[in-house]
Amino acid sequence: MKTIDEYMALPYRIEIVPDAEEGGFVISYPELRGCLSTGDTIEAALANGEDAKRAWFEAALEDGYPIPSPATDEDYSGQFKLRIPKSLHRQLAMQSKKEGISMNQYCLYLLSQNSVRRA
């Protein structure tokens, strides 16, 4: 069994979002169900989040609650199957052929472009 400090050192994913209703920011650790905190600034939210994460680990260890490991890239194969309408399949195939690349490469390009726009 790991110690609290060992759990604290693991790379758990952090989400920080503005709190539109109260102001400030909400921080959460999606892999640690229910572990969240707030702060008036991002820095305060991060500091409060570290305190919340430590308290979450303490309570989990005390209650014998299983602590999940952080997700890693090895947890994902890089593949997924997607069913799409035939008309969209045709459009993607035609556009990828026009670009001179495979449809998989073209779809990866489109997904990457969308991801960059959202970041």
Biopython code that builds the backbone (N, CA, C, O; Angstrom):
import numpy as np
from Bio.PDB.StructureBuilder import StructureBuilder

atoms = [
    (1, "MET", "N", (0.846, -1.181, 0.000)),
    (1, "MET", "CA", (0.000, 0.000, 0.000)),
    (1, "MET", "C", (0.893, 1.246, 0.000)),
    (1, "MET", "O", (1.895, 1.300, 0.713)),
    (2, "LYS", "N", (0.528, 2.223, -0.788)),
    (2, "LYS", "CA", (1.287, 3.465, -0.884)),
    (2, "LYS", "C", (0.956, 4.379, 0.301)),
    (2, "LYS", "O", (-0.083, 4.249, 0.947)),
    (3, "THR", "N", (1.874, 5.298, 0.554)),
    (3, "THR", "CA", (1.631, 6.323, 1.563)),
    (3, "THR", "C", (0.894, 7.489, 0.893)),
    (3, "THR", "O", (0.803, 7.561, -0.332)),
    (4, "ILE", "N", (0.382, 8.383, 1.708)),
    (4, "ILE", "CA", (-0.313, 9.560, 1.179)),
    (4, "ILE", "C", (0.638, 10.383, 0.310)),
    (4, "ILE", "O", (0.248, 10.867, -0.753)),
    (5, "ASP", "N", (1.880, 10.540, 0.758)),
    (5, "ASP", "CA", (2.846, 11.316, -0.032)),
    (5, "ASP", "C", (3.124, 10.648, -1.383)),
    (5, "ASP", "O", (3.319, 11.337, -2.384)),
    (6, "GLU", "N", (3.143, 9.319, -1.416)),
    (6, "GLU", "CA", (3.337, 8.616, -2.690)),
    (6, "GLU", "C", (2.140, 8.841, -3.616)),
    (6, "GLU", "O", (2.316, 9.056, -4.815)),
    (7, "TYR", "N", (0.923, 8.793, -3.063)),
    (7, "TYR", "CA", (-0.259, 9.087, -3.880)),
    (7, "TYR", "C", (-0.239, 10.537, -4.363)),
    (7, "TYR", "O", (-0.593, 10.815, -5.509)),
    (8, "MET", "N", (0.171, 11.453, -3.497)),
    (8, "MET", "CA", (0.201, 12.872, -3.865)),
    (8, "MET", "C", (1.164, 13.127, -5.024)),
    (8, "MET", "O", (0.957, 14.056, -5.804)),
    (9, "ALA", "N", (2.198, 12.325, -5.142)),
    (9, "ALA", "CA", (3.202, 12.515, -6.192)),
    (9, "ALA", "C", (2.768, 11.955, -7.548)),
    (9, "ALA", "O", (3.405, 12.229, -8.565)),
    (10, "LEU", "N", (1.690, 11.174, -7.566)),
    (10, "LEU", "CA", (1.237, 10.584, -8.829)),
    (10, "LEU", "C", (0.572, 11.637, -9.720)),
    (10, "LEU", "O", (-0.021, 12.588, -9.212)),
    (11, "PRO", "N", (0.666, 11.476, -11.036)),
    (11, "PRO", "CA", (0.167, 12.499, -11.974)),
    (11, "PRO", "C", (-1.334, 12.393, -12.263)),
    (11, "PRO", "O", (-1.733, 12.008, -13.362)),
    (12, "TYR", "N", (-2.153, 12.734, -11.278)),
    (12, "TYR", "CA", (-3.597, 12.732, -11.492)),
    (12, "TYR", "C", (-3.984, 13.934, -12.345)),
    (12, "TYR", "O", (-3.433, 15.025, -12.195)),
    (13, "ARG", "N", (-4.932, 13.717, -13.233)),
    (13, "ARG", "CA", (-5.399, 14.778, -14.125)),
    (13, "ARG", "C", (-6.172, 15.822, -13.326)),
    (13, "ARG", "O", (-6.958, 15.492, -12.438)),
    (14, "ILE", "N", (-5.930, 17.094, -13.662)),
    (14, "ILE", "CA", (-6.575, 18.216, -12.986)),
    (14, "ILE", "C", (-7.441, 18.953, -14.001)),
    (14, "ILE", "O", (-7.020, 19.195, -15.132)),
    (15, "GLU", "N", (-8.648, 19.307, -13.589)),
    (15, "GLU", "CA", (-9.502, 20.163, -14.407)),
    (15, "GLU", "C", (-9.777, 21.440, -13.620)),
    (15, "GLU", "O", (-10.154, 21.386, -12.449)),
    (16, "ILE", "N", (-9.588, 22.577, -14.262)),
    (16, "ILE", "CA", (-9.874, 23.872, -13.645)),
    (16, "ILE", "C", (-10.846, 24.605, -14.553)),
    (16, "ILE", "O", (-10.575, 24.805, -15.738)),
    (17, "VAL", "N", (-11.984, 25.006, -13.989)),
    (17, "VAL", "CA", (-12.983, 25.737, -14.767)),
    (17, "VAL", "C", (-13.432, 26.966, -13.989)),
    (17, "VAL", "O", (-13.494, 26.946, -12.760)),
    (18, "PRO", "N", (-13.744, 28.035, -14.717)),
    (18, "PRO", "CA", (-14.272, 29.218, -14.029)),
    (18, "PRO", "C", (-15.618, 28.902, -13.389)),
    (18, "PRO", "O", (-16.419, 28.157, -13.953)),
    (19, "ASP", "N", (-15.859, 29.462, -12.227)),
    (19, "ASP", "CA", (-17.144, 29.306, -11.546)),
    (19, "ASP", "C", (-18.004, 30.510, -11.914)),
    (19, "ASP", "O", (-17.864, 31.584, -11.329)),
    (20, "ALA", "N", (-18.887, 30.327, -12.882)),
    (20, "ALA", "CA", (-19.690, 31.430, -13.411)),
    (20, "ALA", "C", (-20.650, 32.005, -12.364)),
    (20, "ALA", "O", (-20.954, 33.198, -12.398)),
    (21, "GLU", "N", (-21.121, 31.185, -11.453)),
    (21, "GLU", "CA", (-22.101, 31.638, -10.458)),
    (21, "GLU", "C", (-21.451, 32.348, -9.272)),
    (21, "GLU", "O", (-21.905, 33.414, -8.855)),
    (22, "GLU", "N", (-20.395, 31.760, -8.736)),
    (22, "GLU", "CA", (-19.782, 32.282, -7.511)),
    (22, "GLU", "C", (-18.545, 33.138, -7.784)),
    (22, "GLU", "O", (-18.094, 33.880, -6.912)),
    (23, "GLY", "N", (-18.007, 33.033, -8.984)),
    (23, "GLY", "CA", (-16.732, 33.675, -9.271)),
    (23, "GLY", "C", (-15.597, 32.764, -8.864)),
    (23, "GLY", "O", (-15.817, 31.768, -8.175)),
    (24, "GLY", "N", (-14.406, 33.085, -9.274)),
    (24, "GLY", "CA", (-13.260, 32.249, -8.954)),
    (24, "GLY", "C", (-13.205, 31.026, -9.848)),
    (24, "GLY", "O", (-13.677, 31.049, -10.985)),
    (25, "PHE", "N", (-12.623, 29.959, -9.323)),
    (25, "PHE", "CA", (-12.383, 28.758, -10.113)),
    (25, "PHE", "C", (-12.701, 27.507, -9.296)),
    (25, "PHE", "O", (-12.576, 27.489, -8.072)),
    (26, "VAL", "N", (-13.113, 26.468, -10.010)),
    (26, "VAL", "CA", (-13.358, 25.155, -9.410)),
    (26, "VAL", "C", (-12.289, 24.215, -9.954)),
    (26, "VAL", "O", (-12.047, 24.163, -11.159)),
    (27, "ILE", "N", (-11.663, 23.482, -9.063)),
    (27, "ILE", "CA", (-10.659, 22.500, -9.453)),
    (27, "ILE", "C", (-11.164, 21.124, -9.074)),
    (27, "ILE", "O", (-11.731, 20.932, -7.999)),
    (28, "SER", "N", (-10.953, 20.162, -9.970)),
    (28, "SER", "CA", (-11.353, 18.788, -9.658)),
    (28, "SER", "C", (-10.325, 17.818, -10.225)),
    (28, "SER", "O", (-9.533, 18.156, -11.105)),
    (29, "TYR", "N", (-10.365, 16.619, -9.698)),
    (29, "TYR", "CA", (-9.516, 15.522, -10.129)),
    (29, "TYR", "C", (-10.469, 14.417, -10.605)),
    (29, "TYR", "O", (-10.956, 13.633, -9.790)),
    (30, "PRO", "N", (-10.740, 14.346, -11.909)),
    (30, "PRO", "CA", (-11.758, 13.424, -12.428)),
    (30, "PRO", "C", (-11.579, 11.962, -12.013)),
    (30, "PRO", "O", (-12.561, 11.234, -11.868)),
    (31, "GLU", "N", (-10.342, 11.535, -11.823)),
    (31, "GLU", "CA", (-10.112, 10.143, -11.446)),
    (31, "GLU", "C", (-10.399, 9.884, -9.971)),
    (31, "GLU", "O", (-10.541, 8.736, -9.547)),
    (32, "LEU", "N", (-10.483, 10.962, -9.195)),
    (32, "LEU", "CA", (-10.753, 10.852, -7.759)),
    (32, "LEU", "C", (-12.164, 11.369, -7.513)),
    (32, "LEU", "O", (-12.364, 12.544, -7.207)),
    (33, "ARG", "N", (-13.115, 10.496, -7.649)),
    (33, "ARG", "CA", (-14.533, 10.867, -7.602)),
    (33, "ARG", "C", (-14.874, 11.711, -6.374)),
    (33, "ARG", "O", (-14.637, 11.313, -5.233)),
    (34, "GLY", "N", (-15.437, 12.890, -6.647)),
    (34, "GLY", "CA", (-15.871, 13.768, -5.565)),
    (34, "GLY", "C", (-14.781, 14.663, -5.014)),
    (34, "GLY", "O", (-15.043, 15.448, -4.103)),
    (35, "CYS", "N", (-13.578, 14.574, -5.528)),
    (35, "CYS", "CA", (-12.475, 15.398, -5.034)),
    (35, "CYS", "C", (-12.447, 16.706, -5.811)),
    (35, "CYS", "O", (-12.063, 16.742, -6.980)),
    (36, "LEU", "N", (-12.863, 17.786, -5.138)),
    (36, "LEU", "CA", (-12.851, 19.093, -5.783)),
    (36, "LEU", "C", (-12.704, 20.178, -4.742)),
    (36, "LEU", "O", (-12.903, 19.955, -3.548)),
    (37, "SER", "N", (-12.350, 21.366, -5.226)),
    (37, "SER", "CA", (-12.206, 22.520, -4.356)),
    (37, "SER", "C", (-12.379, 23.773, -5.196)),
    (37, "SER", "O", (-12.608, 23.692, -6.403)),
    (38, "THR", "N", (-12.269, 24.926, -4.562)),
    (38, "THR", "CA", (-12.430, 26.199, -5.255)),
    (38, "THR", "C", (-11.349, 27.166, -4.800)),
    (38, "THR", "O", (-10.614, 26.910, -3.846)),
    (39, "GLY", "N", (-11.276, 28.283, -5.512)),
    (39, "GLY", "CA", (-10.368, 29.358, -5.128)),
    (39, "GLY", "C", (-10.701, 30.607, -5.910)),
    (39, "GLY", "O", (-11.237, 30.527, -7.016)),
    (40, "ASP", "N", (-10.391, 31.752, -5.350)),
    (40, "ASP", "CA", (-10.670, 33.015, -6.028)),
    (40, "ASP", "C", (-9.793, 33.214, -7.252)),
    (40, "ASP", "O", (-10.197, 33.872, -8.211)),
    (41, "THR", "N", (-8.585, 32.641, -7.221)),
    (41, "THR", "CA", (-7.664, 32.705, -8.353)),
    (41, "THR", "C", (-7.281, 31.275, -8.731)),
    (41, "THR", "O", (-7.540, 30.329, -7.987)),
    (42, "ILE", "N", (-6.663, 31.138, -9.894)),
    (42, "ILE", "CA", (-6.205, 29.803, -10.289)),
    (42, "ILE", "C", (-5.181, 29.279, -9.288)),
    (42, "ILE", "O", (-5.200, 28.102, -8.929)),
    (43, "GLU", "N", (-4.293, 30.154, -8.841)),
    (43, "GLU", "CA", (-3.265, 29.743, -7.877)),
    (43, "GLU", "C", (-3.896, 29.267, -6.573)),
    (43, "GLU", "O", (-3.481, 28.255, -6.007)),
    (44, "ALA", "N", (-4.906, 30.005, -6.098)),
    (44, "ALA", "CA", (-5.587, 29.601, -4.865)),
    (44, "ALA", "C", (-6.340, 28.294, -5.071)),
    (44, "ALA", "O", (-6.351, 27.435, -4.189)),
    (45, "ALA", "N", (-6.969, 28.140, -6.233)),
    (45, "ALA", "CA", (-7.685, 26.895, -6.523)),
    (45, "ALA", "C", (-6.718, 25.711, -6.540)),
    (45, "ALA", "O", (-7.034, 24.640, -6.021)),
    (46, "LEU", "N", (-5.546, 25.904, -7.133)),
    (46, "LEU", "CA", (-4.545, 24.832, -7.159)),
    (46, "LEU", "C", (-4.085, 24.470, -5.749)),
    (46, "LEU", "O", (-3.983, 23.289, -5.416)),
    (47, "ALA", "N", (-3.810, 25.468, -4.927)),
    (47, "ALA", "CA", (-3.378, 25.198, -3.549)),
    (47, "ALA", "C", (-4.487, 24.497, -2.767)),
    (47, "ALA", "O", (-4.231, 23.524, -2.058)),
    (48, "ASN", "N", (-5.715, 24.991, -2.895)),
    (48, "ASN", "CA", (-6.847, 24.359, -2.208)),
    (48, "ASN", "C", (-7.103, 22.958, -2.750)),
    (48, "ASN", "O", (-7.498, 22.059, -2.008)),
    (49, "GLY", "N", (-6.876, 22.779, -4.047)),
    (49, "GLY", "CA", (-7.039, 21.457, -4.649)),
    (49, "GLY", "C", (-6.058, 20.449, -4.089)),
    (49, "GLY", "O", (-6.407, 19.288, -3.872)),
    (50, "GLU", "N", (-4.829, 20.889, -3.854)),
    (50, "GLU", "CA", (-3.834, 19.992, -3.247)),
    (50, "GLU", "C", (-4.276, 19.576, -1.847)),
    (50, "GLU", "O", (-4.125, 18.417, -1.462)),
    (51, "ASP", "N", (-4.821, 20.522, -1.091)),
    (51, "ASP", "CA", (-5.335, 20.192, 0.250)),
    (51, "ASP", "C", (-6.496, 19.208, 0.153)),
    (51, "ASP", "O", (-6.576, 18.254, 0.927)),
    (52, "ALA", "N", (-7.402, 19.445, -0.808)),
    (52, "ALA", "CA", (-8.558, 18.559, -0.984)),
    (52, "ALA", "C", (-8.109, 17.166, -1.404)),
    (52, "ALA", "O", (-8.657, 16.164, -0.945)),
    (53, "LYS", "N", (-7.106, 17.109, -2.282)),
    (53, "LYS", "CA", (-6.606, 15.803, -2.745)),
    (53, "LYS", "C", (-5.988, 15.039, -1.575)),
    (53, "LYS", "O", (-6.223, 13.840, -1.425)),
    (54, "ARG", "N", (-5.203, 15.722, -0.753)),
    (54, "ARG", "CA", (-4.599, 15.062, 0.418)),
    (54, "ARG", "C", (-5.695, 14.533, 1.356)),
    (54, "ARG", "O", (-5.617, 13.396, 1.821)),
    (55, "ALA", "N", (-6.709, 15.356, 1.631)),
    (55, "ALA", "CA", (-7.811, 14.928, 2.501)),
    (55, "ALA", "C", (-8.566, 13.759, 1.885)),
    (55, "ALA", "O", (-9.004, 12.856, 2.597)),
    (56, "TRP", "N", (-8.721, 13.771, 0.552)),
    (56, "TRP", "CA", (-9.404, 12.675, -0.137)),
    (56, "TRP", "C", (-8.627, 11.378, 0.066)),
    (56, "TRP", "O", (-9.213, 10.347, 0.396)),
    (57, "PHE", "N", (-7.302, 11.428, -0.132)),
    (57, "PHE", "CA", (-6.476, 10.230, 0.059)),
    (57, "PHE", "C", (-6.529, 9.754, 1.510)),
    (57, "PHE", "O", (-6.631, 8.554, 1.763)),
    (58, "GLU", "N", (-6.460, 10.679, 2.457)),
    (58, "GLU", "CA", (-6.521, 10.302, 3.879)),
    (58, "GLU", "C", (-7.825, 9.574, 4.185)),
    (58, "GLU", "O", (-7.823, 8.528, 4.835)),
    (59, "ALA", "N", (-8.937, 10.133, 3.714)),
    (59, "ALA", "CA", (-10.239, 9.512, 3.970)),
    (59, "ALA", "C", (-10.343, 8.157, 3.274)),
    (59, "ALA", "O", (-10.869, 7.205, 3.849)),
    (60, "ALA", "N", (-9.849, 8.063, 2.049)),
    (60, "ALA", "CA", (-9.915, 6.799, 1.313)),
    (60, "ALA", "C", (-9.109, 5.715, 2.026)),
    (60, "ALA", "O", (-9.569, 4.581, 2.159)),
    (61, "LEU", "N", (-7.919, 6.061, 2.477)),
    (61, "LEU", "CA", (-7.092, 5.075, 3.178)),
    (61, "LEU", "C", (-7.728, 4.677, 4.505)),
    (61, "LEU", "O", (-7.722, 3.503, 4.875)),
    (62, "GLU", "N", (-8.268, 5.646, 5.210)),
    (62, "GLU", "CA", (-8.899, 5.372, 6.503)),
    (62, "GLU", "C", (-10.126, 4.468, 6.351)),
    (62, "GLU", "O", (-10.354, 3.575, 7.167)),
    (63, "ASP", "N", (-10.910, 4.710, 5.300)),
    (63, "ASP", "CA", (-12.144, 3.945, 5.092)),
    (63, "ASP", "C", (-11.950, 2.696, 4.244)),
    (63, "ASP", "O", (-12.905, 1.955, 4.008)),
    (64, "GLY", "N", (-10.725, 2.452, 3.783)),
    (64, "GLY", "CA", (-10.476, 1.285, 2.944)),
    (64, "GLY", "C", (-11.058, 1.422, 1.544)),
    (64, "GLY", "O", (-11.306, 0.423, 0.868)),
    (65, "TYR", "N", (-11.271, 2.648, 1.115)),
    (65, "TYR", "CA", (-11.826, 2.909, -0.210)),
    (65, "TYR", "C", (-10.714, 2.730, -1.244)),
    (65, "TYR", "O", (-9.608, 3.230, -1.041)),
    (66, "PRO", "N", (-10.985, 2.021, -2.358)),
    (66, "PRO", "CA", (-9.929, 1.812, -3.359)),
    (66, "PRO", "C", (-9.529, 3.128, -4.033)),
    (66, "PRO", "O", (-10.385, 3.925, -4.415)),
    (67, "ILE", "N", (-8.244, 3.340, -4.171)),
    (67, "ILE", "CA", (-7.724, 4.547, -4.811)),
    (67, "ILE", "C", (-7.294, 4.180, -6.227)),
    (67, "ILE", "O", (-6.395, 3.361, -6.414)),
    (68, "PRO", "N", (-7.941, 4.791, -7.226)),
    (68, "PRO", "CA", (-7.582, 4.455, -8.607)),
    (68, "PRO", "C", (-6.218, 5.017, -8.977)),
    (68, "PRO", "O", (-5.788, 6.042, -8.447)),
    (69, "SER", "N", (-5.557, 4.341, -9.881)),
    (69, "SER", "CA", (-4.302, 4.865, -10.422)),
    (69, "SER", "C", (-4.626, 5.936, -11.452)),
    (69, "SER", "O", (-5.695, 5.904, -12.062)),
    (70, "PRO", "N", (-3.718, 6.885, -11.655)),
    (70, "PRO", "CA", (-3.960, 7.887, -12.694)),
    (70, "PRO", "C", (-3.947, 7.227, -14.075)),
    (70, "PRO", "O", (-3.207, 6.271, -14.310)),
    (71, "ALA", "N", (-4.757, 7.738, -14.964)),
    (71, "ALA", "CA", (-4.793, 7.216, -16.331)),
    (71, "ALA", "C", (-3.490, 7.577, -17.041)),
    (71, "ALA", "O", (-2.918, 8.643, -16.814)),
    (72, "THR", "N", (-3.038, 6.680, -17.894)),
    (72, "THR", "CA", (-1.836, 6.931, -18.693)),
    (72, "THR", "C", (-2.156, 6.646, -20.151)),
    (72, "THR", "O", (-3.196, 6.064, -20.458)),
    (73, "ASP", "N", (-1.274, 7.049, -21.045)),
    (73, "ASP", "CA", (-1.473, 6.778, -22.463)),
    (73, "ASP", "C", (-1.530, 5.279, -22.738)),
    (73, "ASP", "O", (-2.162, 4.849, -23.703)),
    (74, "GLU", "N", (-0.875, 4.482, -21.895)),
    (74, "GLU", "CA", (-0.876, 3.031, -22.087)),
    (74, "GLU", "C", (-2.264, 2.429, -21.850)),
    (74, "GLU", "O", (-2.527, 1.293, -22.244)),
    (75, "ASP", "N", (-3.155, 3.201, -21.202)),
    (75, "ASP", "CA", (-4.508, 2.720, -20.956)),
    (75, "ASP", "C", (-5.379, 2.785, -22.214)),
    (75, "ASP", "O", (-6.513, 2.305, -22.210)),
    (76, "TYR", "N", (-4.855, 3.374, -23.280)),
    (76, "TYR", "CA", (-5.627, 3.577, -24.502)),
    (76, "TYR", "C", (-4.883, 2.974, -25.683)),
    (76, "TYR", "O", (-3.662, 3.096, -25.788)),
    (77, "SER", "N", (-5.626, 2.324, -26.571)),
    (77, "SER", "CA", (-5.009, 1.656, -27.707)),
    (77, "SER", "C", (-4.708, 2.600, -28.860)),
    (77, "SER", "O", (-3.874, 2.290, -29.712)),
    (78, "GLY", "N", (-5.382, 3.757, -28.899)),
    (78, "GLY", "CA", (-5.217, 4.648, -30.041)),
    (78, "GLY", "C", (-6.149, 4.291, -31.182)),
    (78, "GLY", "O", (-6.043, 4.841, -32.278)),
    (79, "GLN", "N", (-7.056, 3.378, -30.923)),
    (79, "GLN", "CA", (-7.997, 2.944, -31.953)),
    (79, "GLN", "C", (-9.415, 2.972, -31.394)),
    (79, "GLN", "O", (-9.646, 2.689, -30.218)),
    (80, "PHE", "N", (-10.356, 3.321, -32.267)),
    (80, "PHE", "CA", (-11.757, 3.166, -31.926)),
    (80, "PHE", "C", (-12.540, 2.995, -33.219)),
    (80, "PHE", "O", (-12.134, 3.470, -34.280)),
    (81, "LYS", "N", (-13.653, 2.318, -33.108)),
    (81, "LYS", "CA", (-14.490, 2.069, -34.274)),
    (81, "LYS", "C", (-15.651, 3.044, -34.222)),
    (81, "LYS", "O", (-16.266, 3.244, -33.175)),
    (82, "LEU", "N", (-15.940, 3.644, -35.361)),
    (82, "LEU", "CA", (-16.970, 4.660, -35.426)),
    (82, "LEU", "C", (-17.890, 4.374, -36.605)),
    (82, "LEU", "O", (-17.432, 4.246, -37.740)),
    (83, "ARG", "N", (-19.176, 4.275, -36.335)),
    (83, "ARG", "CA", (-20.147, 4.108, -37.415)),
    (83, "ARG", "C", (-20.645, 5.489, -37.800)),
    (83, "ARG", "O", (-21.058, 6.280, -36.952)),
    (84, "ILE", "N", (-20.597, 5.766, -39.113)),
    (84, "ILE", "CA", (-21.017, 7.063, -39.621)),
    (84, "ILE", "C", (-21.968, 6.858, -40.801)),
    (84, "ILE", "O", (-21.984, 5.785, -41.404)),
    (85, "PRO", "N", (-22.750, 7.869, -41.126)),
    (85, "PRO", "CA", (-23.632, 7.743, -42.293)),
    (85, "PRO", "C", (-22.814, 7.508, -43.566)),
    (85, "PRO", "O", (-21.692, 7.996, -43.697)),
    (86, "LYS", "N", (-23.384, 6.768, -44.481)),
    (86, "LYS", "CA", (-22.696, 6.460, -45.739)),
    (86, "LYS", "C", (-22.318, 7.730, -46.498)),
    (86, "LYS", "O", (-21.258, 7.793, -47.121)),
    (87, "SER", "N", (-23.180, 8.732, -46.444)),
    (87, "SER", "CA", (-22.878, 9.973, -47.168)),
    (87, "SER", "C", (-21.641, 10.663, -46.575)),
    (87, "SER", "O", (-20.834, 11.216, -47.321)),
    (88, "LEU", "N", (-21.483, 10.639, -45.265)),
    (88, "LEU", "CA", (-20.301, 11.226, -44.644)),
    (88, "LEU", "C", (-19.064, 10.402, -44.974)),
    (88, "LEU", "O", (-17.998, 10.957, -45.238)),
    (89, "HIS", "N", (-19.202, 9.093, -44.962)),
    (89, "HIS", "CA", (-18.099, 8.202, -45.322)),
    (89, "HIS", "C", (-17.615, 8.532, -46.739)),
    (89, "HIS", "O", (-16.413, 8.621, -46.989)),
    (90, "ARG", "N", (-18.556, 8.709, -47.647)),
    (90, "ARG", "CA", (-18.221, 9.045, -49.039)),
    (90, "ARG", "C", (-17.476, 10.376, -49.088)),
    (90, "ARG", "O", (-16.455, 10.488, -49.767)),
    (91, "GLN", "N", (-17.975, 11.377, -48.379)),
    (91, "GLN", "CA", (-17.328, 12.700, -48.386)),
    (91, "GLN", "C", (-15.903, 12.626, -47.831)),
    (91, "GLN", "O", (-14.980, 13.217, -48.391)),
    (92, "LEU", "N", (-15.737, 11.908, -46.743)),
    (92, "LEU", "CA", (-14.405, 11.774, -46.147)),
    (92, "LEU", "C", (-13.457, 11.021, -47.076)),
    (92, "LEU", "O", (-12.293, 11.396, -47.218)),
    (93, "ALA", "N", (-13.952, 9.968, -47.701)),
    (93, "ALA", "CA", (-13.126, 9.184, -48.621)),
    (93, "ALA", "C", (-12.718, 10.030, -49.827)),
    (93, "ALA", "O", (-11.570, 9.978, -50.269)),
    (94, "MET", "N", (-13.656, 10.802, -50.352)),
    (94, "MET", "CA", (-13.357, 11.632, -51.518)),
    (94, "MET", "C", (-12.354, 12.739, -51.157)),
    (94, "MET", "O", (-11.419, 13.003, -51.914)),
    (95, "GLN", "N", (-12.549, 13.372, -50.020)),
    (95, "GLN", "CA", (-11.647, 14.445, -49.616)),
    (95, "GLN", "C", (-10.253, 13.904, -49.309)),
    (95, "GLN", "O", (-9.258, 14.534, -49.667)),
    (96, "SER", "N", (-10.167, 12.756, -48.657)),
    (96, "SER", "CA", (-8.844, 12.190, -48.354)),
    (96, "SER", "C", (-8.127, 11.792, -49.642)),
    (96, "SER", "O", (-6.912, 11.959, -49.758)),
    (97, "LYS", "N", (-8.873, 11.272, -50.599)),
    (97, "LYS", "CA", (-8.268, 10.914, -51.886)),
    (97, "LYS", "C", (-7.752, 12.171, -52.583)),
    (97, "LYS", "O", (-6.668, 12.161, -53.166)),
    (98, "LYS", "N", (-8.529, 13.251, -52.523)),
    (98, "LYS", "CA", (-8.134, 14.527, -53.117)),
    (98, "LYS", "C", (-6.841, 15.041, -52.475)),
    (98, "LYS", "O", (-5.984, 15.603, -53.156)),
    (99, "GLU", "N", (-6.709, 14.846, -51.164)),
    (99, "GLU", "CA", (-5.520, 15.288, -50.435)),
    (99, "GLU", "C", (-4.345, 14.325, -50.613)),
    (99, "GLU", "O", (-3.209, 14.658, -50.273)),
    (100, "GLY", "N", (-4.617, 13.134, -51.145)),
    (100, "GLY", "CA", (-3.560, 12.154, -51.371)),
    (100, "GLY", "C", (-3.113, 11.434, -50.116)),
    (100, "GLY", "O", (-1.964, 11.004, -50.012)),
    (101, "ILE", "N", (-4.040, 11.301, -49.147)),
    (101, "ILE", "CA", (-3.720, 10.594, -47.905)),
    (101, "ILE", "C", (-4.829, 9.586, -47.606)),
    (101, "ILE", "O", (-5.899, 9.626, -48.213)),
    (102, "SER", "N", (-4.560, 8.695, -46.676)),
    (102, "SER", "CA", (-5.572, 7.710, -46.311)),
    (102, "SER", "C", (-6.716, 8.400, -45.565)),
    (102, "SER", "O", (-6.554, 9.502, -45.040)),
    (103, "MET", "N", (-7.853, 7.748, -45.530)),
    (103, "MET", "CA", (-8.985, 8.313, -44.803)),
    (103, "MET", "C", (-8.677, 8.395, -43.301)),
    (103, "MET", "O", (-9.093, 9.345, -42.638)),
    (104, "ASN", "N", (-7.952, 7.407, -42.762)),
    (104, "ASN", "CA", (-7.559, 7.462, -41.353)),
    (104, "ASN", "C", (-6.705, 8.698, -41.078)),
    (104, "ASN", "O", (-6.927, 9.394, -40.087)),
    (105, "GLN", "N", (-5.734, 8.975, -41.942)),
    (105, "GLN", "CA", (-4.893, 10.149, -41.762)),
    (105, "GLN", "C", (-5.718, 11.427, -41.860)),
    (105, "GLN", "O", (-5.510, 12.370, -41.097)),
    (106, "TYR", "N", (-6.651, 11.451, -42.800)),
    (106, "TYR", "CA", (-7.471, 12.643, -42.985)),
    (106, "TYR", "C", (-8.365, 12.874, -41.759)),
    (106, "TYR", "O", (-8.495, 14.003, -41.287)),
    (107, "CYS", "N", (-8.965, 11.822, -41.258)),
    (107, "CYS", "CA", (-9.814, 11.954, -40.058)),
    (107, "CYS", "C", (-8.984, 12.388, -38.854)),
    (107, "CYS", "O", (-9.444, 13.205, -38.056)),
    (108, "LEU", "N", (-7.774, 11.858, -38.709)),
    (108, "LEU", "CA", (-6.888, 12.280, -37.630)),
    (108, "LEU", "C", (-6.572, 13.765, -37.768)),
    (108, "LEU", "O", (-6.565, 14.495, -36.777)),
    (109, "TYR", "N", (-6.312, 14.211, -38.992)),
    (109, "TYR", "CA", (-6.061, 15.636, -39.238)),
    (109, "TYR", "C", (-7.262, 16.470, -38.800)),
    (109, "TYR", "O", (-7.088, 17.479, -38.117)),
    (110, "LEU", "N", (-8.473, 16.071, -39.176)),
    (110, "LEU", "CA", (-9.670, 16.831, -38.815)),
    (110, "LEU", "C", (-9.869, 16.870, -37.301)),
    (110, "LEU", "O", (-10.184, 17.920, -36.741)),
    (111, "LEU", "N", (-9.686, 15.740, -36.647)),
    (111, "LEU", "CA", (-9.827, 15.700, -35.189)),
    (111, "LEU", "C", (-8.773, 16.579, -34.520)),
    (111, "LEU", "O", (-9.073, 17.280, -33.554)),
    (112, "SER", "N", (-7.548, 16.546, -35.024)),
    (112, "SER", "CA", (-6.472, 17.355, -34.458)),
    (112, "SER", "C", (-6.761, 18.845, -34.631)),
    (112, "SER", "O", (-6.537, 19.631, -33.710)),
    (113, "GLN", "N", (-7.254, 19.234, -35.795)),
    (113, "GLN", "CA", (-7.573, 20.634, -36.034)),
    (113, "GLN", "C", (-8.652, 21.120, -35.067)),
    (113, "GLN", "O", (-8.555, 22.222, -34.528)),
    (114, "ASN", "N", (-9.666, 20.305, -34.853)),
    (114, "ASN", "CA", (-10.726, 20.673, -33.932)),
    (114, "ASN", "C", (-10.209, 20.777, -32.501)),
    (114, "ASN", "O", (-10.611, 21.664, -31.747)),
    (115, "SER", "N", (-9.316, 19.865, -32.136)),
    (115, "SER", "CA", (-8.760, 19.873, -30.788)),
    (115, "SER", "C", (-7.933, 21.137, -30.552)),
    (115, "SER", "O", (-7.993, 21.721, -29.470)),
    (116, "VAL", "N", (-7.167, 21.562, -31.548)),
    (116, "VAL", "CA", (-6.349, 22.771, -31.430)),
    (116, "VAL", "C", (-7.236, 23.987, -31.294)),
    (116, "VAL", "O", (-6.933, 24.884, -30.508)),
    (117, "ARG", "N", (-8.318, 24.039, -32.035)),
    (117, "ARG", "CA", (-9.235, 25.180, -31.968)),
    (117, "ARG", "C", (-9.871, 25.301, -30.587)),
    (117, "ARG", "O", (-10.100, 26.409, -30.103)),
    (118, "ARG", "N", (-10.156, 24.170, -29.956)),
    (118, "ARG", "CA", (-10.830, 24.181, -28.653)),
    (118, "ARG", "C", (-9.876, 24.495, -27.512)),
    (118, "ARG", "O", (-10.302, 24.945, -26.448)),
    (119, "ALA", "N", (-8.579, 24.257, -27.731)),
    (119, "ALA", "CA", (-7.593, 24.430, -26.643)),
    (119, "ALA", "C", (-7.352, 25.887, -26.305)),
    (119, "ALA", "O", (-6.555, 26.192, -25.418)),
]
sb = StructureBuilder()
sb.init_structure("model")
sb.init_model(0)
sb.init_chain("A")
sb.init_seg("    ")
for serial, (resi, resn, name, xyz) in enumerate(atoms, 1):
    if name == "N":
        sb.init_residue(resn, " ", resi, " ")
    sb.init_atom(name, np.array(xyz, "f"), 0.0, 1.0, " ", f" {name:<3s}", serial, name[0])
structure = sb.get_structure()
